Amino acid sequence: MQQVGANRATGGIERSAGATGQVPGPSAPRLPGVVWSQPWLRSWFHVFVLQRLWVLHRRLIIQAAALFLALITIVGIYQGRDLFRAAGGTIIDIVAAGTSRAGLDVREISMTGLAISSQETVFDALGIEAGVSMVAYDADEARARLEVLPAIKSASVTKVYPTGLNVMVTEREPVARWRIDGVTFLVDASGRQLVPIAGGDEDLPLIVGDGAASGVGEIVDLVSAYPILGRDLVATSRIAGRRWDLLYRNGLRIMLPEQNPEKAMLELIRLDASSQLLERDLDVIDMRVEGQMALSLTNRAGAESSKESDVGH
């Protein structure tokens, strides 16, 4: 009787505190027309959202999951590197294969800083094979291989996940072209052979002869310091690995001394200013002996002019 009376007192609605003795709080906000209180409806909505995300971003989700697992694996391998080293790299190979299948292989390469080096040469030095995994690829070893190339002074190779490499190089500066045995190379101030060239780069001075590269920095600086001697200069020839001859388009040859060639060049410029020496019909100006100058006259009408293609062969 007491329970019935209580029901009547509350309008016929019985509230049960349940096993915990707590009264449920207010329900979550509801959208009009949607009965969210049904568990099956909430589950259906969650499944729909997940399916939608999977359809739209399946590739990204796979790559992100593979990358996450790869990073966790790499950290674990590093922590237990001594143990894994004994396993002969098998774990790393498995991880690399997995990440490659997930689309994390090297696909895009960005190269900057190339001026005289060819992209083919740099690509070969990078050692990238088809399907190589970003995880397995050793960027430090690739950088070391690049810096072995004669034309490259320094390099950096950076992984850009998920599929890219960023390659930046600093090249050595060529100061001249060296032609030897019919082959022309770009060389730097130290005489290092940088790259072979088929032609072009005519703005750079041409040097010829055995051992010419060893003293290229000095003669290039001297000729650049005195532009009048660089006018119509076809090539600078190294003689017996000790001294230089200047070869001009009109066939003139200026024979510089082995010691202190700059002093001889200054004397030559002084004489040209006072008597237009360089404009005379001369075949040879011999200054090999200090304090002496021997001149050889020629008939310019019958003389053949010199061309770059005629020297260094």
C-alpha positions as CSV (number, residue, x, y, z in Angstrom):
1,M,0.0,0.0,0.0
2,Q,2.8,2.4,0.7
3,Q,4.5,1.8,-2.6
4,V,1.3,2.4,-4.5
5,G,0.6,5.6,-2.7
6,A,4.1,6.8,-3.5
7,N,3.4,6.1,-7.2
8,R,0.3,8.0,-7.1
9,A,2.0,10.9,-5.3
10,T,4.5,11.2,-8.1
11,G,2.0,11.1,-10.9
12,G,2.4,7.4,-11.6
13,I,6.0,7.6,-12.7
14,E,8.5,5.5,-10.8
15,R,12.2,6.6,-10.8
16,S,14.6,3.8,-10.0
17,A,18.0,4.7,-8.7
18,G,19.4,1.4,-10.0
19,A,22.1,-0.6,-8.5
20,T,24.2,2.4,-7.7
21,G,21.5,4.4,-6.1
22,Q,22.1,7.4,-8.5
23,V,19.5,9.1,-10.5
24,P,20.4,9.5,-14.2
25,G,21.2,13.1,-15.2
26,P,19.7,15.0,-18.2
27,S,20.3,13.4,-21.6
28,A,22.7,14.8,-24.3
29,P,21.3,17.5,-26.7
30,R,19.4,16.0,-29.5
31,L,18.9,17.1,-33.2
32,P,15.3,17.6,-34.2
33,G,13.8,14.5,-35.7
34,V,16.6,12.2,-34.7
35,V,16.2,9.8,-31.8
36,W,19.9,9.5,-30.7
37,S,19.0,7.6,-27.6
38,Q,18.9,4.4,-29.6
39,P,22.3,2.6,-29.3
40,W,22.1,1.0,-32.7
41,L,21.6,4.5,-34.3
42,R,24.7,5.9,-32.7
43,S,26.8,2.9,-33.7
44,W,25.5,3.2,-37.3
45,F,26.5,6.9,-37.4
46,H,30.1,6.2,-36.1
47,V,30.5,3.4,-38.7
48,F,29.3,5.8,-41.4
49,V,31.8,8.5,-40.4
50,L,34.7,6.0,-40.3
51,Q,33.8,4.5,-43.7
52,R,33.6,8.0,-45.2
53,L,37.1,9.0,-43.9
54,W,38.5,5.7,-45.1
55,V,37.1,6.2,-48.7
56,L,38.4,9.8,-48.9
57,H,41.8,9.5,-47.2
58,R,42.7,5.8,-47.4
59,R,46.1,6.3,-48.9
60,L,47.0,9.0,-46.4
61,I,45.9,6.9,-43.5
62,I,47.9,3.9,-44.7
63,Q,51.0,6.1,-45.2
64,A,50.6,7.7,-41.8
65,A,50.1,4.4,-40.1
66,A,53.1,2.9,-41.8
67,L,55.3,5.9,-41.0
68,F,54.2,5.7,-37.3
69,L,54.9,2.0,-37.1
70,A,58.3,2.5,-38.9
71,L,59.3,5.3,-36.5
72,I,58.4,3.2,-33.5
73,T,60.3,0.2,-35.0
74,I,63.4,2.4,-35.7
75,V,63.4,3.7,-32.1
76,G,63.1,0.2,-30.8
77,I,65.9,-1.0,-33.1
78,Y,68.1,1.9,-32.0
79,Q,67.5,1.1,-28.3
80,G,68.4,-2.6,-29.0
81,R,70.9,-1.9,-31.7
82,D,73.5,-4.3,-30.3
83,L,71.1,-7.2,-30.4
84,F,69.8,-6.3,-33.8
85,R,73.3,-5.9,-35.2
86,A,73.9,-9.5,-34.5
87,A,70.8,-10.4,-36.5
88,G,72.5,-9.1,-39.6
89,G,70.1,-6.3,-40.4
90,T,67.1,-8.6,-41.0
91,I,64.7,-6.4,-39.0
92,I,65.7,-3.3,-40.9
93,D,65.2,-5.1,-44.2
94,I,61.7,-6.1,-43.1
95,V,60.8,-2.6,-42.1
96,A,62.2,-1.2,-45.3
97,A,60.2,-3.7,-47.4
98,G,57.0,-2.9,-45.5
99,T,57.4,0.9,-45.8
100,S,58.1,0.5,-49.5
101,R,55.0,-1.5,-50.0
102,A,53.1,1.2,-48.2
103,G,54.2,3.8,-50.7
104,L,57.1,5.2,-48.6
105,D,59.8,4.7,-51.3
106,V,62.0,7.5,-52.8
107,R,60.0,9.1,-55.7
108,E,60.8,12.8,-55.8
109,I,64.3,14.4,-55.9
110,S,64.9,18.1,-55.7
111,M,68.4,19.3,-56.8
112,T,69.8,22.8,-56.3
113,G,73.2,24.3,-56.8
114,L,74.1,22.6,-60.0
115,A,75.9,24.7,-62.6
116,I,78.6,22.6,-64.2
117,S,77.7,19.2,-62.8
118,S,75.1,17.2,-64.8
119,Q,72.0,15.8,-63.1
120,E,72.9,12.4,-64.4
121,T,76.2,12.4,-62.6
122,V,74.6,13.6,-59.4
123,F,71.8,11.0,-59.7
124,D,74.3,8.2,-60.2
125,A,76.2,9.3,-57.1
126,L,73.0,9.3,-55.0
127,G,72.7,5.6,-55.7
128,I,68.9,5.5,-55.8
129,E,67.4,2.2,-57.0
130,A,63.8,1.6,-58.0
131,G,61.6,1.0,-55.0
132,V,64.2,1.9,-52.4
133,S,62.6,2.6,-49.0
134,M,62.9,6.0,-47.4
135,V,63.8,4.2,-44.2
136,A,66.6,2.1,-45.7
137,Y,68.1,4.9,-47.8
138,D,71.3,6.2,-46.2
139,A,71.5,10.0,-46.8
140,D,74.9,10.4,-45.1
141,E,76.5,7.8,-47.4
142,A,74.9,9.6,-50.4
143,R,76.3,12.9,-49.2
144,A,79.8,11.4,-48.9
145,R,79.6,10.0,-52.5
146,L,78.6,13.4,-53.8
147,E,81.5,15.1,-52.1
148,V,83.9,12.7,-53.9
149,L,82.9,14.2,-57.2
150,P,85.7,16.6,-58.4
151,A,83.3,19.5,-59.1
152,I,81.4,19.4,-55.8
153,K,82.9,21.2,-52.8
154,S,80.1,20.3,-50.3
155,A,76.7,18.7,-50.3
156,S,73.7,17.9,-48.2
157,V,71.0,15.2,-48.7
158,T,67.9,15.5,-46.6
159,K,64.9,13.1,-46.4
160,V,61.5,14.8,-46.9
161,Y,58.9,12.3,-45.9
162,P,56.9,10.6,-47.1
163,T,58.6,10.2,-50.5
164,G,61.1,13.0,-51.2
165,L,64.8,13.8,-51.1
166,N,66.3,17.4,-51.0
167,V,69.8,17.5,-52.5
168,M,71.8,20.7,-52.2
169,V,75.4,21.1,-53.6
170,T,78.1,23.8,-53.6
171,E,80.3,23.5,-56.6
172,R,83.9,24.5,-57.0
173,E,84.4,27.6,-59.1
174,P,86.1,27.1,-62.5
175,V,88.6,29.7,-63.5
176,A,89.8,28.4,-66.9
177,R,89.5,25.7,-69.6
178,W,92.4,23.3,-69.9
179,R,92.9,21.5,-73.1
180,I,95.2,18.5,-73.2
181,D,95.4,15.8,-75.8
182,G,92.3,17.1,-77.6
183,V,90.1,17.0,-74.4
184,T,89.0,20.1,-72.6
185,F,88.3,20.3,-68.9
186,L,87.1,23.0,-66.6
187,V,89.6,23.6,-63.8
188,D,89.6,25.6,-60.6
189,A,92.3,27.9,-59.3
190,S,94.2,25.0,-57.7
191,G,94.3,23.2,-61.1
192,R,91.8,20.5,-60.1
193,Q,90.0,19.0,-63.1
194,L,86.3,19.6,-62.5
195,V,84.3,18.3,-65.5
196,P,85.1,17.6,-69.1
197,I,83.3,19.9,-71.6
198,A,82.6,19.5,-75.3
199,G,82.7,23.3,-75.9
200,G,81.3,26.6,-74.7
201,D,82.3,28.6,-71.7
202,E,84.4,30.8,-74.0
203,D,84.3,33.5,-71.3
204,L,86.9,31.5,-69.4
205,P,90.5,31.7,-70.6
206,L,92.0,28.7,-72.4
207,I,95.2,27.1,-71.2
208,V,97.1,24.3,-73.0
209,G,100.0,22.1,-72.5
210,D,101.2,19.4,-70.1
211,G,101.2,20.5,-66.5
212,A,99.3,23.7,-67.4
213,A,96.7,23.1,-64.7
214,S,99.3,23.3,-61.9
215,G,99.9,27.0,-62.4
216,V,96.6,28.1,-63.8
217,G,95.6,30.3,-60.8
218,E,98.7,32.5,-61.1
219,I,98.6,33.1,-64.9
220,V,94.9,33.7,-64.9
221,D,95.3,36.4,-62.2
222,L,98.2,38.0,-64.1
223,V,96.4,38.3,-67.4
224,S,93.2,39.5,-65.7
225,A,95.3,42.2,-63.9
226,Y,96.5,43.6,-67.2
227,P,93.6,43.7,-69.7
228,I,95.8,45.0,-72.6
229,L,97.6,41.6,-72.6
230,G,94.3,39.7,-72.5
231,R,93.0,41.5,-75.6
232,D,92.7,39.0,-78.6
233,L,94.4,36.4,-76.5
234,V,93.6,32.9,-77.9
235,A,95.4,30.7,-75.3
236,T,98.1,30.5,-72.7
237,S,100.5,27.7,-73.2
238,R,102.5,25.9,-70.5
239,I,106.1,25.2,-71.7
240,A,107.9,22.3,-70.1
241,G,105.9,22.7,-66.9
242,R,107.9,25.8,-66.0
243,R,106.8,28.9,-67.8
244,W,104.1,30.4,-70.0
245,D,103.7,31.6,-73.6
246,L,100.9,34.0,-74.6
247,L,99.3,33.1,-78.0
248,Y,97.3,35.7,-79.9
249,R,94.8,35.7,-82.6
250,N,97.2,37.4,-85.1
251,G,99.8,34.7,-84.6
252,L,102.0,36.6,-82.1
253,R,103.7,34.6,-79.4
254,I,105.0,36.3,-76.2
255,M,107.4,34.1,-74.4
256,L,107.4,34.9,-70.7
257,P,110.3,34.1,-68.3
258,E,110.1,31.3,-65.7
259,Q,110.9,33.6,-62.9
260,N,108.9,36.8,-62.2
261,P,106.7,36.8,-65.3
262,E,104.8,39.8,-63.9
263,K,107.9,42.0,-64.2
264,A,108.2,41.1,-67.9
265,M,104.6,41.8,-68.5
266,L,104.9,45.3,-66.9
267,E,107.9,46.0,-69.1
268,L,106.0,44.9,-72.2
269,I,103.1,47.2,-71.3
270,R,105.5,50.1,-70.8
271,L,107.0,49.6,-74.2
272,D,103.6,49.2,-75.9
273,A,102.5,52.6,-74.3
274,S,105.6,54.3,-75.7
275,S,106.1,52.6,-79.1
276,Q,103.0,50.6,-79.8
277,L,105.0,47.4,-79.6
278,L,102.0,45.0,-79.7
279,E,100.7,46.6,-82.9
280,R,103.8,45.9,-84.9
281,D,104.2,43.0,-87.3
282,L,105.9,40.6,-84.9
283,D,105.9,36.9,-84.8
284,V,107.7,36.4,-81.4
285,I,108.5,38.6,-78.5
286,D,111.0,36.6,-76.5
287,M,111.4,37.8,-72.8
288,R,112.8,34.6,-71.3
289,V,116.0,36.2,-70.3
290,E,115.6,38.9,-67.6
291,G,116.6,42.3,-68.9
292,Q,116.6,41.2,-72.6
293,M,114.0,41.2,-75.3
294,A,114.3,39.5,-78.7
295,L,111.9,40.3,-81.5
296,S,111.1,38.3,-84.5
297,L,109.5,40.1,-87.5
298,T,106.9,38.5,-89.7
299,N,104.9,39.3,-92.8
300,R,101.3,39.5,-91.5
301,A,99.9,39.3,-95.0
302,G,101.2,35.8,-95.4
303,A,100.8,34.7,-91.8
304,E,98.0,32.5,-90.6
305,S,95.9,33.7,-87.7
306,S,95.6,31.5,-84.6
307,K,92.3,30.1,-83.5
308,E,91.3,28.2,-80.4
309,S,90.7,25.1,-82.4
310,D,94.3,25.1,-83.6
311,V,95.9,24.9,-80.2
312,G,96.1,22.2,-77.6
313,H,95.8,19.3,-80.0
